[in-house]
């Protein structure tokens, strides 16, 4: 009984089908994992952009506060100098 080399045996076909099913399942799991990872990365990028915007706004507010405090400091310095010079002239 000679075998036909072009046609695989039933056992080889079953083994091939099983390994092909394994491969398909592994690919599906891998694709799902890749999609999950990419989605997580996109979400992290969105959160990072939002955080940058929040920090920029906070920085602007802090810069305004610093400018206001500098102005107040200069005003108080002028008041102290004015008071000191008035005391000198009154003595």
C-alpha positions as CSV (number, residue, x, y, z in Angstrom):
1,X,0.0,0.0,0.0
2,X,1.6,3.2,-1.1
3,X,0.8,6.6,0.3
4,X,-0.1,9.6,-1.7
5,X,2.6,12.1,-0.8
6,X,0.4,15.1,-1.8
7,X,-2.4,14.2,0.7
8,X,-1.6,14.2,4.4
9,X,-2.8,11.4,6.6
10,X,-5.9,11.9,8.7
11,X,-3.8,12.0,11.9
12,X,-1.5,14.7,10.4
13,X,-4.5,16.7,9.3
14,X,-6.0,16.5,12.8
15,X,-2.7,17.5,14.4
16,X,-2.4,20.4,11.9
17,X,-6.0,21.5,12.6
18,X,-5.3,21.5,16.3
19,X,-2.1,23.5,16.0
20,X,-3.8,25.9,13.6
21,X,-6.6,26.4,16.1
22,X,-3.9,27.0,18.8
23,X,-2.3,29.5,16.6
24,X,-5.5,31.3,15.9
25,X,-6.4,31.4,19.6
26,X,-2.9,32.7,20.5
27,X,-3.2,35.4,17.8
28,X,-6.6,36.5,19.0
29,X,-5.3,36.7,22.6
30,X,-2.2,38.6,21.4
31,X,-4.3,41.0,19.3
32,X,-6.6,41.6,22.3
33,X,-3.6,42.3,24.6
34,X,-2.1,44.6,22.0
35,X,-5.3,46.5,21.7
36,X,-5.6,46.8,25.4
37,X,-2.1,48.1,25.7
38,X,-2.6,50.6,23.0
39,X,-5.8,51.8,24.5
40,X,-4.1,52.2,27.9
41,X,-1.3,54.2,26.3
42,X,-3.8,56.5,24.5
43,X,-5.6,57.1,27.8
44,X,-2.4,57.9,29.6
45,X,-1.5,60.4,26.8
46,X,-4.9,62.1,27.2
47,X,-4.4,62.2,31.0
48,X,-0.9,63.6,30.5
49,X,-2.1,66.3,28.2
50,X,-4.9,67.3,30.7
51,X,-2.3,67.4,33.5
52,X,0.0,69.6,31.5
53,X,-2.9,72.0,30.8
54,X,-3.8,72.0,34.5
55,X,-0.2,72.7,35.5
56,X,0.1,75.5,33.0
57,X,-3.0,77.2,34.4
58,X,-1.7,76.7,37.9
59,X,1.6,78.2,36.8
60,X,-0.1,81.3,35.3
61,X,-2.0,81.8,38.6
62,X,1.1,81.5,40.6
63,X,3.0,83.9,38.4
64,X,0.1,86.4,38.9
65,X,0.3,85.9,42.6
66,X,4.1,86.4,42.6
67,X,3.7,89.7,40.6
68,X,1.0,90.9,43.0
69,X,3.2,90.1,46.0
70,X,6.2,91.9,44.4
71,X,4.0,94.9,43.9
72,X,2.8,94.8,47.5
73,X,6.4,94.4,48.7
74,X,7.5,97.4,46.7
75,X,4.6,99.5,48.1
76,X,5.5,98.5,51.6
77,X,9.2,99.3,51.0
78,X,8.2,102.8,49.8
79,X,6.0,103.2,52.8
80,X,8.8,102.3,55.2
81,X,11.3,104.6,53.4
82,X,8.7,107.4,53.4
83,X,8.0,106.9,57.1
84,X,11.7,106.7,57.9
85,X,12.5,109.9,56.0
86,X,9.6,111.7,57.7
87,X,10.9,110.7,61.1
88,X,14.4,112.0,60.2
89,X,13.0,115.4,59.2
90,X,10.8,115.7,62.3
91,X,13.7,115.1,64.7
